[in-house]
């Protein structure tokens, strides 16, 4: 990744955060601010640097696939899709409204660019594994974004075990490792221990990166060999609510509304942040 591309991707990530705040607003809606902001650089690096996708032909067979397993953070994906041109940002004012094309969790039947319905945690990696199995032998990669709180779901581990057995080197699991879930710190709710050691024990290639460092994310993604027999796990170490001072590292902003004052502070914080 050259310097100009890195700066462009960083600005896309900044815009993702601004858009997340706009979608939540300050008039009574609630939204998943924390997890959407922790994965902003991951989403931006995928959509605006790494993934093969075509807004003019969303069903392009040779495209890469992205599955947002932690579906509650879909606001970040909505921003990326709108920035890429899949739909107008005018739709943001209707997020989570009845009949809207932008629901609270991903819906492939309503939203252009969405590959799978997710939100019941633990299921997205299995969906991505199925896609990867069907695409083996080609040049398409399947990326699945998983939350670290989601690792408490048993189905995740079944998919991890099966991915190695079936030698799906075209499957990449990115773990948004922000250490906090809906009700508190993961180490207190259900400590999943040494994640890298566990993934390696299941036969995965494991990379640890700063999940807010676009260059580090790009380097990790570039190192994936879709024709390998080994799936890849990228542990992206992140901060819940990153860039928003009052929300960083706070479980209460996993899913919350914003006051008018918080709305303004959030936008100022996001704009002021220097990469």
N, C-alpha and C positions, 0 to 999 in steps of 0.2 A: 504494500500500500504506500503510495507516495504521499508527500506532505499535504498537497492540496486535497486529495481524496479524503485523507484523515480529517482535515478541518471541515470538509463538507459533511462527512458522516456525523461528526460531533455536533454540527449545527442542526442536522436532522434529529439527533437525540434531544437537543435543547427544545426544538419545536414539538417533539413528542410530549415533553413534560408540559409545555404551555397548553397544548391541545387537551391533555388529560385534565388540567385545571379548568379549562373552558367547558369541557363535557360535564364535569361535576357541578360547576357553577356555584352560586351562593344563594340560591333561592329554594333550598329544601331538598334537593336531590342528594343522594349519597352515592359514592363510588369508591372503587379500590385504588386510592391514591398511592399507598405505600408500595405495593407490588408492581404497579404500573410504572412508577418512577425508578424502581430498582432495576428493571429490565430494559430501560430506554436505550442504552448503548448496544445491548444485545440485539434488540429488534432493528435498530438503525443500521448496524453493521451487516445484518442478514439482508435486509431489503435494499440497501443503497450501496452495498459493496459486493456481497458474496453470492446471493441467490440468483439463479437463472429464473426469471419470470417475465411475463409480457402482458402489460395492461391491456393491449389491444387483442390479445388472445389468451385469456386466463386459463383456458383448458389445454394449452400447448402441451403435448405429450412429453416433450423433453425437458419440461420445467423441473426445478427443484420443488420440494414440498415443505411447508412449514406447518407444524401442529402446535398450537398453544394449549398444552396440556393443563397448565394453570390458568384455566379459562377466565377466571375472575379478573385477570389483568389485561383483558382484551382491549381496554381503552388505548393502551399503547400501540396495539396492532392496528386499531382503527385509524389512528393518526398516521401511521406509516402507509397504510393502504390509500388514504386520502392524499397524502403527499405524493404518492406514486401515480395518482390519477385514476384509481379504481372507482371513486365516487367523489362527490363534492363535500367540502367541509360544512356546507349548509346543513348537512344531515346531523351534525354534532348536537344541534339544539334539540334533537328528538331522541337522543340516546336513552334507552330503557323505557321508552314510551310504548304503549300498546300499539302493535301494528308497525312499529318502526323497523327499518332495515338494520338498525344497530341496537341489538339487544344486550342484556347484561352479561351474556356469555356468547361465545362464537356460535353462529348458525350458518352453515354453508348454503342453506336454502334461501336465506335472506340477504346475505352480504357478499358481494363480489370479492373474490380473492381469498375467502375462507375455505380451507381444505377439509375441516372436520368439526362437528359439533362436540364441544367439550365443556367442562365445568364441573361435572361430577368427578372429583379429583381421583387420580390414580389410573385413569383409562387411556389418556392420550398417548402414552408410550406404546401401549399395545396397538393402537390405531396406526401409529407411525411405523411400528414393526411390520404390520401387515402391508403397508405401502412399500416399505423397503424390500420386502420379500418379492412383491410383484414387480419391482423395478430392477432387481438384480441382473447384472449383465450389461446394463446401460450406463449412462453417465449422469444420471440424476441422483441427487442426495436428498435424504429426508432428515429434516431438523426438527427436533421436539424439545420445546422449552418446558421444563419441569420445575416445580417449586420444591424447596427443601422441606417444607412442612408436609408436602405431598408424599414424601418418602415413607410416611407412616402407613400408606396404603399398600396392602399386600400384593395387589395386581402389578404394581410397579416392579416388584422383585421377580415376579413370574416373567414379565417381559424382558427384564435384564438377563435372566437366565436363558430364555429362549433365543434372544438376539445373538448371544455368543454361540449357542448350539447350532443355529442355522447360518452362522458365518455371514452376518449382514454388515459388511464393511461400509455400506452406503447409508448406515443409520448413525446419526449424531444426536446424542442427548446433551442438552445444555442445562445445567442445574443453576437456577437463580438462587444462590446461596446467601440469603440475607439474614438468616438466623432468627427470624421472627415470623410467627403465623398469627391467625386471627385472635387468639386468646392470650398470647404471651410469647416468651422466648422458647425456641424449639428445645433447647437443652433442658428446660423445665417441664415442658408439655410431654415430649417423648424424644429423648436424646437418641439420635441415630448414629452417634459415634463417629468413627473415622470413615468418612464416606469414600475417600479415594481408595483406601485399603479394601473396602467392601466391593467396590466396582471392579478393582483389579482381581479380587478373588473370584469374581464371576466371569473373568476372562476379557474384560474391556480394557482398551487403551485409555489412560486417564491423563488429562492435562489440567493443571491448576492455573487460573489467570485472575487478574484484577478485572472484574466485570464492568468497570466503568472506564477502562482503558481500551479505546477503540483499536489501537495498534496491536495490543496483546490479543484481543479477540480475533482480529483479522489474521494474525500469524497462526493462531490455533486452528481456525477454520481452514486456512490455506494448507495446513499440514495433513488434512484428512485425505485418505486415498480410497475412493469409492470402490476400487477393485480389490481392496484388502479383504481378508476374511475376518477382520477384527473390528467390531463396532467401537466408536469413540465416545467417551464421556468428557465434556468440558465443564469443570467446576468453576463457575464464574462467581467470585466472591464480591458481594454487593452490599449496599446499605439500603435498607427499607426507607422509602421516601426521599431518596437522594436528591439534593439541591434545594429541598424545601425545609428551611431551618426548624420550623415547629413540628415537622412530621418525621424527621430523620430518626430512625431507630425506635419508633413508637408504635406499639401494637394497636393503639386506639385509632390510628390512621390506616389500618388495614382496609377498612371499609367505613367511610365517614362522610359527613357533609362538611361544608365550609361556611364560615361567617363571611360577611362582606369584607371585613378587615383581613381575615386569613387569605381570602381570594387575592387581594391586592398584594399582600406580603409574599405569597407564593410566586406570583408572576415576577416580582422584583428580585426575589432570591434566584429564580431560574435564569433571569436575564443577566444577573451580576456574576454568576458562577464562571470562573476561568479554568479551562482545561489545562 
